[in-house]
Structure formats: C-alpha cells, structure tokens
Amino acid sequence: MSVNDPAIKDLKGCAQRFLEEPSGKIDDENRFLPSFCQKIETIFYTGLRNTKKYFAREEEPYEWMEEVARDKCWKFPFQYLNSLYEVQKNQCLKSRLGKFRLLLRYCLVNRCLHAPVEYLLKNGKSEQFYRENCILGDEILSEILLSVLLQCGTIKFDLDLSNVYFLESTWLLPDVVRVEVVPSCSLGLSVTFSEEKAVIVNMDPYGPAAESGQVEIGDILESINDVHIDSSSRGKLSCLLKRQKSIPISLTIVKALKTSNNNTLFIPLRKYLLDVNLDILQIQNRKKEVPDEEKSSNISRDGFRCVFVGSVRIGTEGDSRQVEKTIRDIMKYRYHTGDKPWNRFNKHIFLQIGEMAVKVLEQDTGKVLFDHAYMDISSCGSSSIYYNYFGYVKGNDREEPGQFTCYVFYTKRKDDLTMMLSSIGQGFKRTTYAV
C-alpha cells in the first residue's frame, strides 16, 4: 500500500482548509465538514477484521473503540472517556453506526480523536481489529493518520452535539428548534409514524403548537420533555400529555426545511414525507417571499388581519379578568366551555378599530359580522398563558340586560395584539367625551 494513500491525502487537505478558516472555528454550517467526517468514517470502517464475536454480523468501529477504553493498563485522556460516556447514555441512537458518528463528533469537539488510534499503535493492537491491506492495519499509514488526527486536535470544532436525530442515516444535520408550549388537552397536532419518525401531518391552527409559530406540517416531533418519540410511543402520547396538562412542556422539533440552505427541503426527510403522503412541493413553497408591505405588519387598509375564534356568554361580570378566564376555558375545552353557551367560528377576519366602534369583517367576502360601539364594550384584555389570544367583553343590554358576552380573537403578531388592545382602550376614552 502506498504511503501516499489518497484517503489520507484528502484528510490532510480538509484539515489544512480548516486551519485556514478565517473565523478560527469550524461549526455545523461549514460546507466541508460532512465530507471530512465521511472520510474519517471510511478509514475506520475499511479493513475491519471479523473477530467472530458476532456471528450474525460484521464488527463495527464503535465496538472496538468502546472495548479498548476498558483496558486498565492504558491511560486514556479524560476527554475520550467522557466522550464515550456521553454517547453511551444517548437514548436516541440505536445503531452502532449512529453511535460511532456521534462519538466522532464528540472527539472532534474534545480534541481527542487521536486517542483510540494511538492506543492501537502503541500497544500493537492494530492487527487484532484490522487487516494489513488498509490504513489502520498498516503501521506506516497508521502513523501518518495519527499525525493528521493530532493536527485536527489543534482545530476548534464548535458543533451542536445535541443534534443527533439523523446521524444514523447521514452526516447532514437538520435544523432543530426547541419550543415551549402550555397545552390544555392536546398540542393541537397529529402525527403519523414512518419507520421511527413521528411526522406532523396535521395541525389545529389555533392550538398551542401552531401558536408558537415554530411548528409546521412536515416537521418531525422528536421529543416531549426530553422523552424521545418513536414508533414505540404509539398510544402513549395522550397519557404523556395528560400528566403535563396546563404545565409548560418542551418540544424538540426537526424542521422539514433547512433555513441555511435557502429554505430548501432537508433531503433525508423526503422518504418519510412521501411515506405519509404529504405534498413535498407544498411544503417547499410555504416559505415564499412575503411582499415588503406585509413584512412589517399584519395590518391592511381593511384593518388588522386575525382570526375570530368565537364568542362565549359569560354571565353578569364584565371586567377584564373575564377575558383571560374565557380564553383559558376555550383552550381547555375547545368545543364547549362547561355550561356556558359557546359559539365557535374560527373565521379569518379584519378587525377594524374606528373612532366610535369595533367592526369585524370576513376577509374573503368583506361581510360585516358585527359592529360594536365602544359604549357597549366593558373591558378588553389578553391571556398571560396563551400569548396570541385576546378579546373584549360586550354588554347584552338590549337582548339580556345585565348579561355579558366575551369575543375572542387570535393573531400571530404580538405587536399587533398590543396595538389592537391599546386602540380599543383609547376608544373607551373617546366614547366618554362623545357621550
């Protein structure tokens, strides 16, 4: 075997490129990182001996890298032992390939990838695990590889070691978001399992997940409160949510689109989306450029764009506390609010806040749903838990004197919510003078 092995030559070239990086560090967005890791993987996988420990399959690098760390006669760096420990306790990765890839990433960050190779060389163990006609089975080539890995130990790798969700199939990493929501009875989303992945196939546009603005159809639900979600979770999700009812829970979401790649589809996700019959083209097109006039605000000449969720007759109390209470009831029961009459609309509307009244119009038709004078509105407010929901309370003096109805709305924009409540509040003052 030539001492100028092309695999080592390519590895040297990548390492040199990293050393010349102007920022001084290599992160997951570096375009050369996946190929660099793939080259190391190929070297570690090539020429493995079959030690006959595993009759049904070939031995893999992760197994010997784990085995040699138990040798009490050799002092491994703490960084290597700690890297191995972190991989061993990871619950997401089931395959040895996935564990090897995560261990490699830990070793790059902790600058200890040379440690297992150095052990093989110094203790004459190479031939125990590798055949002679490969890099790790050749004494000279192993020495050259060790020098390259020691050089890699001078490079600062700044990698997200928690992003492990597709390491079993690719070196490419998806975008991952962590979202905190407060569910009432559900998250407001539906998942279908494709292999081990929980693909989000439907969403309640007014549910807690949609309200966060960070979860979309086609994304993968990876974990709930750090509990990994896979096919074994079927039937357990509702029980998990019941235990967390009305308590903030954390979701880990793998995004279908890669923002650093111009919002294009994360390619390894493609087979899962096709398997659950989702329209890939529709998912890719949902991030189309928004016109400049709509980027800064959700306001049009017709008023504020929002959703009229519905109205609830709330009895004889019309203060602002009733708004939050009504929103909580709606989110808790969704389709009914106890004994209170509950009219569910979920219409996309324009909310016009004028000089003397609040007017609600359907977005599609322009039809006026209702027109409420400020003198009939007793209070307005929003929810401290369901941040995008707000409403106002109106008296039913003509139909039912002394009775009140709460009208509840939803908006995606927090700035618009603040502006709408402020405008309605100013309307109260103007009404005082008009009367």
QUIHU-V387510 format. One line per field, one symbol per residue. phi: phi as a letter, one per 30 degrees, with the letter a starting at -180 (. if undefined). psi: psi as a letter, one per 40 degrees, with the letter a starting at -180 (. if undefined). burial: I if it has 16 or more other ideal C-beta (glycine too) atoms within 10 Angstrom, else O. Layout:
phi->???
psi->???
burial->???
This chain:
phi->.ddceddddddddddddddcdedibccddddcdeddddddedddddiddcdidbddaddbeedddddddddddbcdeeedddddddddddcddcddddddddddddddddhbddeddddeddciceddcbdddbddccdddddddedddddddccdcccddddcdbddbaddcddbbcccbbdccadibbbbdbhcccddcabddcdeddddiccbdjdcdcabhicdcbdddeicdddddddceicebcccbcddccddchhcddeddedddddcidddddddddcdedeedcddacccddkddacddlbbdcjccbddddddddddddddcicabicdebccchcdbcccccdbacbcbdddcidddabcdddcccablbcdccdccbabcbdceddbeicbbcccbbbdcdddeddddddddddedddeddd
psi->hiefhddddddddddddddehdeeihaeeheedddddddddddddhehiheedhdeiiiiddddddddeeheehhiidddddddddddehedhdiddddddddddddddeffddddddddddefededdiidfideehddddddddddddddeehhhgigeegeeedeeieihihhihhhigicdiefihihhhbehghheiiheeidddddeehiheihhdihfehhhadeeheedddddddehehhihhhhhidihdefffihhdeeddddddefihdddddeefihhideeddifhieeahhahhdaihheaehfidddddddddddddeceigbehhhhhdfihihhhhadeihhhihddeehhdihhideehdiiaihedgdeiiiihhifdddgheiihhhhihidhddddddddddddddddddddd.
burial->OOOOIOIIOIIOOIIOOIOOOOOOOIOIOIOOIOOIIOIIIOIIOIIIIOOOOOOOOOIIIIIIIIOIIOOOOOOIOOIIOOIIOOIOOIOIIOOIIIIIIIIIIIIIIIIIIIIIIIIIIOOOIIOOIIOOOIIIIIOOIIOIIIOIIOIIIOOOIOIOIOIIIIIIOOIOIIIIOOIOIIIIIIIIIOIOIIOIIIIIIOIIOIIIIIIIOOIIIIIIIIIIOOOIIIOOIOOOIOOOIOOIOOOOIOIIIIIIIIOOOOIOIIOIIOOIIOOOOIOOOOIOOOOOOOOOOOOOOIIOOOIIIIIIIIIIIIOOOIOIOIIIIIIIIIIOOIOOIOOOOIOIOOIOIIIIIOOOIIIIIOIOOOOOOOOIOIIIIIIIIIIOIIOIIIIIIIIOOOOOOOOIIIIIIIIOIOOIIOIIIOOIOOIOOOIOOOO
